[in-house]
Amino acid sequence: MLSRYQELFQAKGSQRFVIAGLLARLALPMMGIGIITMLAQLKGSYTLAGLVSATFVLTYALLSPQISRLVDKLGQYRVLPVVTLISLLGVMLLVTTTWLALPDAGLFIGAFLAGAMPSMSAMIRARWTALYKGQPILQTAYSLETVFDDATFIAGPPLSVGLTVALFPQAGLLVAAVLLLMGVMLLVQQRSTEPHVVTLEMLTPKQKSILSMTSLQLLIALMIGLGVIVGSVDILSVTLAQLQQQPAAASLVLSAYAIGSCAMGLVFGALNLKTPLPRLLFISGVMTFLSIVPMWWVGGVYSLAVVVFISGLFFAPTMIIAMSLVENIVPQNRLTEGMTWLLAGLNIGVAIGAMMTGKMVDTYGLYAGFLVAIVGGTLVLLSTTLGYMQLNALQKMSKTCENSCP
C-alpha cells in the first residue's frame, strides 16, 4: 500500500498542492460547526445556530459547482483569490455582528458571503487528473483525496469546537478563515501543476446537463443522506455535551467519527475488491443505515461516541464508492463538475441535518434530534438500493447492446 502512495507523490509539485489543499479544505467544516458553537454560546438558540449554519453551507453547496465551472473557463489562478476574498469578508461580518451585538440579519448576510468559497476538493482532484490522466494510478489519487475529504470534513469540527471552547466563541471561525487564506494562496502560486484552461472552442454549447442523469441524481441523494447524518451529529454532540455540562466532550464524539471513518477509508482504498461497484454501493447503504439506528438508545456522550465511531466506519467507503461510480457515469470532460455536485449534495445534507436537528432539539428535546440522523440513514438506504437497481439495469442494457449490435 505504501509503495503505491509513494509512486503517486513522485510527480513534481504534488506534495505542495496536496498540503495547500488540506489547509484550505479544513475551513469548510470548521466554519459550519464554528457558526453553530459560536451562536449556541452567545445566543443560546440552536434554531438560530442551525439556520445561520444552513445558510452558509447551502450557499456553498449551490455556488461551488458554478465556481468550478468558472475555474474551467478562466483558471484557478484567476478565480480562487476573488471568491476567497468574498468568503473572508463574510467571516469578518459574522464575527463583527457577534462582537458588536448587531442585528441578526448581519449573521445571515455574513453566512451567505462566507459560503462563496471554492470546492478545494475539486481543485485538487483536477490537478491530479492533469498529472495522471489515463493512467491507472489516477484511481489511487482519487481514493486518497476521498480519505482527505473525509479527514478534513470530520476532523475539522472537533478542532473548531475545541478552539471555541478553549479560547473564545469566534475562535473557530477566525482560524478557519486564516487556513482558507493560507491554503488558497499557496495553491494558486503553484502554476506548474494547474490544469489548462478549457477554451471556448473545446466546450459543447448544447451539451445536456449532467444533473438530468438518474444515476447521478441518486448518488447526490445518497450524499445528502450522509450529510444529514453528519449535520445531525454536529448539533447532537454539542447539545448532549452541554446538557451533561461537559462542553469540550463534543470534540470526543466528533473525533470518534473521524477516527472510524479515516481508518476504514485507508483500509478500503488499499483493497483490491472484485465485487462490482453497484453491489458495493448497496452493501455500504445497508451498513450505514444499520449503524445509525442504535443512536436512538444513546444515553450519554460516551455511548454516542461509540455509535458514531461504528457509523464512521462506513462513511469513507461509501464516499469512495460514490466517487468511483461518478467516473463511470459522467462524461470524462465533466468529471470535476460531477464530483463537485456530489460534494455539494453532501453539504446540502449537512445544512439540512443541522437545521432540522437544531429545530427538533429546541422544540421536542434531544431524542427528536436523534430521529433526524436516523432519517438521514434511511435516505442513504433508499438511494443506494435504487442506485443499485438503476446501475444494474444500465449494465444489462449495455451488455445486450454489445451482444446484439454488429
C-alpha positions in Angstrom: 0.0 0.0 0.0 2.8 2.4 0.9 4.6 1.9 -2.3 1.5 2.8 -4.3 1.2 6.1 -2.5 5.0 6.8 -2.8 4.6 6.3 -6.5 1.8 8.8 -6.5 3.9 11.5 -5.0 6.8 11.2 -7.4 5.2 13.8 -9.5 6.9 17.2 -9.1 4.8 19.6 -7.1 2.3 17.0 -5.9 3.2 17.2 -2.2 2.9 21.0 -2.3 -0.5 21.2 -3.8 -1.8 18.4 -1.5 -0.7 20.3 1.6 -2.2 23.6 0.3 -5.5 21.8 -0.4 -5.6 20.2 3.1 -5.1 23.6 4.7 -7.8 25.2 2.7 -10.3 22.3 2.9 -10.3 22.5 6.7 -12.1 25.8 6.5 -15.4 24.4 5.3 -16.2 22.0 8.1 -14.6 24.3 10.7 -16.8 27.2 9.6 -20.0 25.2 9.7 -19.6 23.9 13.2 -17.9 27.1 14.3 -21.1 29.0 13.5 -23.2 26.6 15.5 -20.9 26.6 18.5 -20.4 30.3 18.5 -24.1 31.1 18.3 -25.1 28.4 20.8 -22.7 30.0 23.3 -23.6 33.7 22.6 -27.3 33.5 21.7 -28.4 30.3 23.4 -30.6 29.3 20.4 -29.9 26.1 18.5 -32.6 27.1 16.0 -30.8 30.3 15.1 -27.4 28.5 15.1 -28.8 25.8 12.7 -30.4 28.4 10.4 -27.3 30.5 10.0 -25.1 27.5 9.6 -27.5 26.1 7.0 -27.4 29.5 5.1 -23.6 29.2 4.9 -23.5 25.5 3.9 -26.4 25.8 1.4 -24.8 28.9 -0.2 -21.5 26.9 -0.6 -23.3 23.9 -2.0 -25.2 25.9 -4.6 -22.3 28.1 -5.6 -19.4 25.7 -5.6 -20.4 23.9 -8.9 -20.8 27.3 -10.6 -17.4 28.4 -9.3 -15.9 25.1 -10.6 -17.4 25.8 -14.0 -15.9 29.3 -13.9 -12.5 27.9 -13.0 -12.6 25.6 -16.0 -13.0 28.7 -18.2 -10.7 31.1 -16.5 -8.3 29.0 -14.4 -7.7 28.5 -10.7 -5.2 31.4 -10.6 -7.7 34.0 -11.6 -10.9 32.8 -9.9 -9.8 31.3 -6.5 -8.4 34.6 -4.9 -11.5 36.5 -5.8 -14.0 34.1 -4.3 -11.8 33.5 -1.3 -11.8 37.3 -0.6 -15.6 37.3 -0.7 -15.7 34.4 1.7 -13.3 36.1 4.1 -15.4 39.3 4.1 -18.4 37.1 5.1 -16.5 35.7 8.0 -15.5 39.1 9.2 -19.1 40.2 9.1 -20.2 37.2 11.2 -17.5 38.0 13.8 -18.3 41.7 13.8 -22.0 41.1 14.2 -21.5 38.9 17.3 -18.8 41.1 18.8 -20.8 44.3 18.5 -24.2 42.7 19.2 -25.6 43.9 15.8 -29.0 42.7 14.5 -29.2 39.0 13.5 -29.6 40.0 9.8 -25.8 40.5 9.8 -25.3 36.9 10.7 -27.3 35.7 7.6 -25.6 38.1 5.2 -22.2 37.1 6.6 -23.0 33.4 6.3 -24.2 34.0 2.7 -20.9 35.7 1.7 -18.8 33.2 3.6 -20.3 30.4 1.6 -18.8 31.8 -1.7 -15.7 29.7 -1.3 -14.3 27.3 -3.9 -14.6 23.5 -3.7 -10.9 22.8 -2.9 -11.6 19.1 -3.2 -12.5 19.5 -6.8 -9.5 21.8 -7.4 -7.0 19.2 -6.1 -8.7 16.4 -8.0 -8.3 18.5 -11.2 -4.6 18.8 -10.5 -4.2 15.0 -10.0 -6.2 14.5 -13.3 -3.9 16.8 -15.1 -0.9 14.8 -13.9 -2.1 11.3 -14.3 -4.9 11.4 -16.8 -5.4 8.0 -18.4 -3.1 6.2 -16.0 -4.2 3.6 -13.5 -2.6 5.4 -10.6 -5.2 8.2 -11.0 -7.6 5.9 -9.2 -5.2 5.8 -6.3 -5.2 9.6 -6.3 -9.0 9.8 -6.2 -9.1 7.3 -3.3 -6.5 9.3 -1.4 -8.5 12.5 -2.0 -11.7 10.9 -0.7 -9.9 10.0 2.5 -8.6 13.5 2.8 -12.1 14.9 2.2 -13.3 12.7 5.0 -10.4 13.5 7.3 -10.9 17.3 6.9 -14.7 17.2 6.9 -14.9 15.2 10.1 -11.7 16.2 11.9 -12.3 20.0 11.2 -15.3 20.2 13.6 -13.5 18.9 16.7 -10.7 21.4 16.0 -13.2 24.3 15.7 -15.2 23.3 18.8 -12.0 22.9 20.8 -10.8 26.3 19.8 -14.2 27.9 20.5 -14.4 26.3 24.0 -10.8 26.8 25.0 -10.4 30.4 23.7 -13.4 32.5 22.8 -16.7 31.9 20.8 -15.3 33.3 17.5 -12.0 31.5 17.6 -13.1 28.6 15.4 -14.3 30.8 12.6 -11.2 33.1 12.7 -8.8 30.1 12.5 -10.8 28.6 9.6 -10.5 31.9 7.7 -6.8 32.0 8.2 -6.4 28.4 7.0 -8.5 29.1 3.9 -6.4 32.2 3.0 -3.1 30.3 3.5 -4.2 27.3 1.6 -5.6 29.2 -1.4 -2.6 31.5 -1.6 -0.2 28.5 -1.5 -2.2 26.7 -4.2 -2.6 29.5 -6.8 1.2 30.2 -6.7 1.8 26.6 -8.0 1.2 27.4 -11.6 3.1 24.3 -13.0 0.5 21.8 -11.8 -2.5 24.0 -12.5 -4.8 22.3 -15.1 -5.0 24.0 -18.5 -7.9 26.4 -19.1 -10.7 24.9 -21.2 -11.1 27.2 -24.2 -14.5 28.2 -25.7 -13.8 26.1 -28.8 -13.5 23.0 -26.6 -16.9 23.5 -24.9 -20.1 21.9 -26.3 -22.7 24.7 -26.2 -25.7 22.4 -26.3 -24.3 19.7 -24.0 -27.0 18.2 -21.8 -26.8 18.9 -18.1 -25.4 16.0 -16.1 -28.0 16.7 -13.4 -30.5 15.1 -15.8 -28.8 11.7 -15.3 -30.9 9.5 -13.0 -27.9 7.6 -11.7 -26.1 10.9 -10.7 -29.3 12.1 -9.0 -29.4 9.0 -6.9 -25.8 9.4 -5.9 -26.4 13.1 -5.0 -29.4 11.9 -2.8 -27.0 9.4 -1.2 -24.6 12.2 -0.4 -27.4 14.3 1.0 -28.4 11.4 3.3 -24.8 11.1 4.5 -24.7 14.9 5.1 -27.9 14.8 7.2 -26.2 12.3 9.4 -23.0 14.5 9.7 -25.0 17.7 10.3 -27.1 15.9 13.0 -24.0 14.6 14.8 -22.6 18.1 14.8 -25.6 19.5 16.6 -26.2 16.5 18.8 -22.7 16.3 20.0 -22.7 19.9 21.1 -26.2 19.7 22.6 -25.5 16.5 24.6 -22.2 17.7 25.9 -23.7 20.9 27.1 -26.6 19.1 28.8 -24.1 17.0 30.7 -22.1 20.1 31.5 -19.1 18.8 29.5 -18.9 21.2 26.5 -15.4 20.1 25.5 -16.7 16.4 25.2 -18.3 17.3 21.9 -14.8 17.1 20.4 -14.6 13.5 21.6 -17.8 12.5 19.7 -16.6 14.2 16.5 -13.1 12.8 16.8 -14.6 9.3 17.2 -16.5 9.7 13.9 -13.3 11.0 12.2 -11.1 8.1 13.5 -13.6 5.4 12.4 -14.1 6.9 9.0 -10.5 7.7 8.2 -9.2 4.4 9.4 -11.7 2.4 7.3 -11.2 4.7 4.3 -7.5 4.0 4.2 -8.1 0.2 4.5 -10.8 0.3 1.9 -8.6 2.3 -0.5 -5.9 -0.4 -0.3 -8.2 -3.3 -1.0 -8.4 -4.9 -4.5 -12.1 -5.9 -4.4 -13.6 -7.8 -7.2 -17.2 -7.0 -6.2 -19.0 -4.8 -8.7 -19.3 -1.2 -7.6 -23.2 -1.2 -7.7 -23.2 -4.1 -5.3 -20.7 -2.4 -3.0 -22.9 0.7 -3.1 -25.9 -1.3 -1.9 -23.9 -3.0 0.9 -22.5 0.3 2.1 -26.0 1.8 2.2 -27.4 -1.1 4.3 -24.5 -1.0 6.8 -24.7 2.8 7.1 -28.4 2.5 8.0 -27.9 -0.3 10.5 -25.0 1.6 12.1 -27.0 4.7 12.7 -30.2 3.1 14.2 -28.6 2.4 17.6 -28.3 6.2 18.1 -31.9 6.1 19.4 -30.7 4.3 22.5 -27.8 6.6 23.3 -27.7 7.7 26.9 -24.6 9.9 27.2 -21.6 11.4 25.4 -19.5 8.2 25.6 -22.2 6.0 24.2 -22.8 8.5 21.4 -19.1 8.4 20.7 -19.2 4.6 20.3 -22.2 4.7 18.0 -20.7 7.4 15.7 -17.4 5.6 15.6 -19.1 2.5 14.3 -21.2 4.6 11.8 -18.0 6.4 10.7 -16.5 3.1 9.6 -18.9 3.2 6.7 -18.7 6.9 5.9 -15.5 7.0 3.9 -16.0 3.7 2.0 -19.5 5.0 0.9 -18.0 8.2 -0.4 -15.2 6.4 -2.2 -17.7 4.1 -3.9 -19.9 7.0 -4.9 -16.9 9.0 -6.4 -15.7 5.9 -8.3 -19.2 5.5 -9.8 -19.2 9.1 -10.9 -16.1 8.4 -13.0 -18.2 5.7 -14.8 -21.4 7.7 -15.1 -20.5 11.2 -16.3 -18.5 12.2 -19.4 -14.8 12.4 -18.8 -14.6 16.1 -19.7 -17.2 16.8 -16.9 -15.7 14.7 -14.2 -14.7 17.6 -11.9 -18.2 19.1 -12.2 -19.8 15.7 -11.4 -17.6 15.3 -8.3 -18.4 18.8 -7.2 -22.1 18.1 -7.4 -21.7 15.1 -5.1 -19.7 17.2 -2.6 -22.5 19.8 -3.0 -25.1 17.2 -2.1 -23.1 16.3 1.0 -23.0 19.8 2.1 -26.7 20.4 1.4 -27.3 17.3 3.6 -25.2 18.8 6.4 -27.1 22.1 6.2 -30.5 20.2 6.3 -29.3 18.0 9.1 -28.0 20.9 11.2 -31.1 23.0 10.6 -33.6 20.2 11.3 -31.8 18.8 14.3 -31.5 22.3 15.9 -35.2 22.8 15.4 -36.2 19.4 16.7 -33.9 19.7 19.8 -35.3 23.2 20.6 -38.9 22.1 20.1 -39.2 18.5 21.2 -35.9 17.7 23.0 -32.7 15.7 22.4 -34.2 12.4 21.2 -36.1 14.1 18.5 -32.7 15.2 17.2 -31.6 11.6 17.1 -34.5 10.9 14.8 -33.2 13.3 12.2 -30.0 11.3 12.0 -31.9 8.0 11.6 -34.0 9.6 8.8 -30.7 10.5 7.1 -29.6 6.9 7.3 -33.0 5.8 5.8 -32.3 8.2 2.8 -28.9 6.6 2.4 -30.5 3.1 2.3 -33.2 4.1 -0.2 -30.9 5.9 -2.6 -28.3 3.1 -2.6 -31.0 0.5 -3.2 -32.5 2.4 -6.1 -29.0 3.2 -7.3 -28.1 -0.4 -7.3 -31.2 -1.3 -9.3 -30.6 1.6 -11.8 -26.9 0.8 -12.4 -27.6 -2.9 -12.8 -30.3 -2.1 -15.4 -27.8 0.1 -17.3 -25.2 -2.6 -17.2 -27.7 -5.2 -18.6 -28.7 -2.8 -21.4 -25.0 -2.2 -22.2 -24.3 -5.9 -22.4 -27.4 -6.6 -24.5 -26.3 -3.9 -27.0 -22.8 -5.4 -27.1 -24.2 -8.8 -27.9 -26.8 -7.7 -30.4 -25.1 -4.8 -32.1 -22.9 -5.6 -35.2 
